[in-house]
Amino acid sequence: MSMPAVSVIIPAWNLWEMTRACLESLARHTPPELVEIVVVDNGSTDETRDALEPVGRELFGGRFRAVRLEDNQGFAKGCNAGARAAAAPRLFFLNNDTLATEGWLPPLLAALDGSPFLGMVGPLLLLPGARRVQHCGITFAPTLEVEHMYGLFPGNHPLARRPRAWQALTGAALLLSAELFRRCGGFFEGYRNGFEDLDLCCAVRRAGLRLGSVPQSVLFHLTSQTPGRFDHDGPNTRLLNERCPGGFVPDLHRIGMEDGFAPALSPALEVYLTLPPEREAALTTAFTRTFDADRCRLRLLAEPLWQGGYALLAGHLERLGTAEALVEALDWRSLQVHFFPLAENAAALARTAARAGDAVMAENAVRAATDLRATAADTAALRKKADALARWGRSVGDTALAGLYADWLRRAPGADVGRP
């Protein structure tokens, strides 16, 4: 049996049916001579314990191996154990809540092997069903919160399909050489199920190598199915800041502006992206004059950041008032809140959800609108935050970011109109 090109390392803890679906998709869509499959059972207590090896052997024969850990040692230790057991010169770390698609692996290999400056690559991850973007690259807000750039854009949108270099990629699907992984120290095991991937991305970039997305490779990702996935974000954030000081810089606004969008500030002073005002106004005016629902749907797929389009289409569907129309209106209102986190949008979603009989969504949307209004009312805290971010932007020469917050300060209630 020839040496595989890639060891696919899948950490798993329970959720057997999900792991099985992942393995079956890999078997269907991966040239068998290219890979070995290494599944790390992180102390599972469900069917995984008994079913993993026979199913793996049935699907992959001698190119399958299971690594058994006595208890759940977490993502980092599980992945590192898989890497130690791997035989191939390249490692592909893959979450068990993913599904491979036809032709997913060759583009990743071609990209990684095609440039000596590229250290790590990842595929385009789409949400199943809607086929909207879950991950095409990680970006950072001004306060360094992690964002999935163009999350929930249609999966075939040109901006989601553009290969790019990023500061970070998700650990849900990462390809790099085994030698580089070892040289970077593997996944740092001090984290608890989160931020290990950011730490590794920082280490790869410090080694002088770039990280790239390869959107010709597509997998579906169900996202964060493991229980307790976000329970340790606070300590993990502090550890990341200790280990990678200055390792990441805000770039959400910069990437958005390069792609032709305009940054705006939410009630919490977080950056979100909009169409430039003239483009927004032209589209809204044209569709207000002559509204066609099908054309509006198509335009929103092409222009996911057209805020007026969500209001026009959802309003039309709400006026129809049928159960089917209200369910569709909920989808568009939800996207509107996702892209434009404003109190009035959350309130509109709450009204639509109430009409559609979705009490849980209505309650959550009311809570979101209330929270956004409360945040906007705390002007003293907001002025302090905006002032700090404006000063930081000026100190690092980020005039766009500094100007965004300085402009908010000039317009804020109680602002000193003579302030520079």
Summary of the structure (lengths in Angstrom):
residues: 420
radius of gyration: 23.2
end to end distance: 70.3
largest distance: 75.6
contacts: 1401
relative contact order: 0.09
helix: 49%
strand: 18%
